[in-house]
Amino acid sequence: MLAVVRLVVLAWFAWCVKRTYHQEDRPEVRRFYGRFGVVGGFWLVSLPVYSLVATTSPSWHRSKRICICSILIPRRFAARITTSF
């Protein structure tokens, strides 16, 4: 259920970023909104990907894969957002 809500939020987020991107005139701000939209979109889609990995992985690999995903992916997105400013 939470994964479905996250996908709905992803659609709303993408619409808002696209609308803001097209309203902006300065190229550096447009570049920021482009990066922000991509990184934010990947972050919002990460939970459904975690769920897919968890349901399709064998039980002896599931814990390791989810642990790796939940540690590495958020840190990568946080680093990407902070370098966009």
PEFEN-V106748 format. One record per pair of residues at least 4 apart in sequence whose C-alpha atoms are under 7 Angstrom apart, sorted by the first residue. I is the first residue (numbers start at 1). J is the second residue. If there is no record, write none. Layout:
# PEFEN-V106748
i=<I I>
j=<J J>
This chain:
# PEFEN-V106748
i=<1 2 3 3 3 4 5 6 6 7 7 8 9 10 10 10 11 12 13 14 14 15 16 17 17 17 18 19 20 21 21 24 26 27 28 29 30 31 32 32 33 34 35 36 36 37 38 39 39 40 41 42 43 45 46 47 48 49 50 50 51 52 53 54 54 57 57 58 61 62 63 64 65 66 67 68 69 70 71 72 73 74 75 76 77 78 79 80>
j=<5 6 7 47 48 8 9 10 44 11 45 12 13 14 41 44 15 16 17 18 37 19 20 21 33 37 22 23 24 30 33 30 30 31 32 33 34 35 36 84 37 38 39 40 81 41 42 43 77 44 45 46 77 49 50 51 52 53 54 66 55 56 57 62 66 61 62 62 65 66 67 68 69 70 71 72 73 74 75 76 77 78 79 80 81 82 83 84>
